[in-house]
Structure formats: C-alpha cells, structure tokens
Amino acid sequence: VFKFTGRVMIKRPLRSLLTILQMGLGVWIVAIILSLNLQATGSLAEVNRTLGSTLAKISLSQQEEIPGGGMMISSASNLRFSDLARLEESEYIDAAFILQNQWERQIVVDGMAYAVLNPAEATAGYAQGVDLELVEGHFFTDVDQEQRSRVLLISEVIANQLFPGQSALGKNIYLGDYGQDLLGFEVIGVYKPQSPFLEFFLPAANMIFPLNASQPAWMEQNDGGEYERLYHEIVLKAKSGKAYEAVADAQVLLADRTLDAMEVRGEYFLDSTRYFSEQIRTITLFLGAFAFVSILISAIGILSIMLVSVVERTREIGLRKALGASKAMIVWQILNESLVFSILGSLLGLFAAYLTADRLIHLLVQEIVYPRLTSLGGLNPLAAVLSFGVAVLMGQVFGFYPAWQAAKMTPVDALKDS
C-alpha cells in the first residue's frame, strides 16, 4: 500500500505534500490542546491526592452584607502560638502550623548582598503539614522553635544560585537587623520547590526561618516585657479525608478566641484549586473548538484529494473492474491511500507537537491562567495516541465517499468517461 501510494505521491508531489501538511497542522493543534488538558488535570489530581483532603486553614472572620448587594468578609488576628498544642489534641489533626510570609529580605553571603523574595517564618509543623521534600539536611525542630535558633532552610533554586556546585549545609547567611549588626543564620536544610498549585492556598517560600527567629529583639518587647504575638490564621494538616472534621474540632477548641460576632471559619485546599480547574476546562473547550475545526478541515482536504484522484484514475479503475476487481477491493484501495496520507500527516503533526508542546502549554497557562505556574510538561502520550486515532479515523470516514464513488463505476462507463 505504501509503495503504491508513494508512486502516486511522486507523480503529484506538491499536491500530496500540501495534503500531508494540512493533516499535520490539524493533528498538531489537537495534540497541543489535549496535552494542555491532560497535563494540567493530571498535575492537579496528583496534588489533590496528597493534600486535597487533608489541608485546611482557620481564621477568625465574619461575613457581612454590603448595602446594595454583595458580601464582605472581615477578619481579626487573635490566634496564638499556644493554640497549636490545643489543636493537635484533636483526633483528626496530625499537625498544625503558623506560616508568616514576607515580601523580601536582604541577605549577605560571602560579602555579596542579595534580595530574596518570599522568605517566610514558620513553626516546626510546616514540613509535615505540606509534605516538604528535602534535598539534604533536616527541618528545624520544636526546640529550635522555642529557642529561636538562628537556623534556616533554603529552596533548591536559591541553593544553586548562592552555592553552585557545592553543598549548602553549614553555610552562613546573614540578615540585616533593621540597621543594626548583621544576624548570622546557619543553613540546616535544602528543600525542593513545592507544587505551584499549593500557591493557590499558601504563599510560596524561598527561605524558611523558625517563627520569630529572624525578628529583631526589640519587636518582642512591650512596656519592658515580652508579649504573645497574635496571628491571622493557622494551617491544619488533617488525617486523610478528615479536613472538614478537623475544622469542626478547631471551631470547638478555639471558641474562646472569637471576637464579637466573629467565628472560627475554615478554608480548604480542595476549594482553592477549583478556579484553576474551571479555567483549564474553559480554555480546553474554547481552543478545542478550533482544534476540531482544524482537524475537520484536514479531513475535508483528504476528501478533496481523493475525489480528484478518483477522477484522474477513472481509466485505471475501469480496467481493474473489467479484470475482475470487486467493489470491496476498489473501496479498500482508495481507503488505503487515504490511510497513508492520514498516517504521514499525523506523524508530522505529532513530531511538531513533541518539539513545541512544552513551550506552548507553558505560554498558554502563564498568559491566560496563572503567571507563576511553571511548566506542566510537554506532549502527553495519551494526547498523542488520541490525536493520531482521531486523525486516522476522520481520514477514513471522509475517504469513504470517494472510495464508494469509485466502486460504483461500471467498467464500460469508466472506460468511456476516461
């Protein structure tokens, strides 16, 4: 079949090439759109499997109706560090932690000054709470937390920039103490960047200190004595599938923290990813319409080329039928040629998708959905299989009409028409 169709293509190279390119373009678009959907939903499902049913956070807030319609949520900072131990008494809560994110910190390493975005202070339960994956070292302990030890962890990205080609463990990083002397911190761990999907729920952290360890001493004094800091929210790591029960327990355990008409309210990681899922679904449906039109036009191209081919080969078809070829044999011959064009076009489109999928998906997601989202991956294997199958099927469906027209010819009419 390939040998026979190859001779036909050699006789009409430009027309054959355009047909293959047209089919390749359709397959390329379909493969990109399917990969976007499958990669995004797959990555999101993986995160939801590990954190979706366990991660929640609580805060003190209330909803108020706005005159003229709408709702406003007001909140207060009245949660304390001591509340963590109370929360961990719940049978549904594995860990509770506080995360205080900052915009930027100035650091000094080996005499060079840097600005690090998104540093954070956290309690010792943070690593367990978000399933932090360490590259080397360890996370700080409750003792480090209580003593405000001058230790810190940095992300793998920061480690590679500050200490290329060497271990970051034991290195010193200095922070400016609000115009006073530099404070030295020892690196005790390096961790892998977390999934960008987690940023829908918790802010990203490039550098993590024990809670209050990076604050100057004067900020912890009030009228000659220390005071207990108040926090806006506490994050809970519940047992698998028990996030709602964990929040319900927290509402009972921290009922004495409520102010005025406020109450302990819960937010859930699973809810925070719904917006992204809806955006991906919208993009897929919108671009999927264009992809369908593209593959449809490609199939119509197959229909056109096969109709022209049948007209041009009327004499050949008449001779074949005169020599005993059945209708099924004629149909099979034309469909085989359509199959070859579909396969060659599909392979070309998949090759183009393999080279461009990673970059195009990255651009689509960043520009339309979430600019901080890193690459979701390139060509999805299932997307490639589905694109190939749809293209071949459409080629066969649209190639059947020319094949049937050829099969209906009688030998006398075919030879007379030629």
MONOR-V121635 format. One record per helix or strand of 3 or more residues. SS is the DSSP state (2 for helix, 1 for strand). FROM is the first residue (numbers start at 1). LEN is the number of residues. If there is no record, write none. Layout:
ss: <SS & SS>
from: <FROM & FROM>
len: <LEN & LEN>
//
This chain:
ss: <2 & 2 & 1 & 1 & 2 & 1 & 1 & 1 & 1 & 1 & 2 & 1 & 2 & 1 & 2 & 1 & 1 & 2 & 1 & 2 & 1 & 2 & 2 & 1 & 2 & 2 & 2 & 2 & 2 & 2>
from: <2 & 13 & 55 & 71 & 83 & 93 & 99 & 104 & 112 & 119 & 126 & 134 & 142 & 151 & 156 & 172 & 182 & 196 & 207 & 217 & 233 & 243 & 255 & 263 & 269 & 274 & 314 & 327 & 381 & 411>
len: <10 & 40 & 11 & 6 & 5 & 5 & 3 & 6 & 6 & 4 & 4 & 4 & 6 & 5 & 7 & 5 & 10 & 5 & 4 & 4 & 6 & 11 & 3 & 6 & 4 & 39 & 9 & 43 & 28 & 7>
//
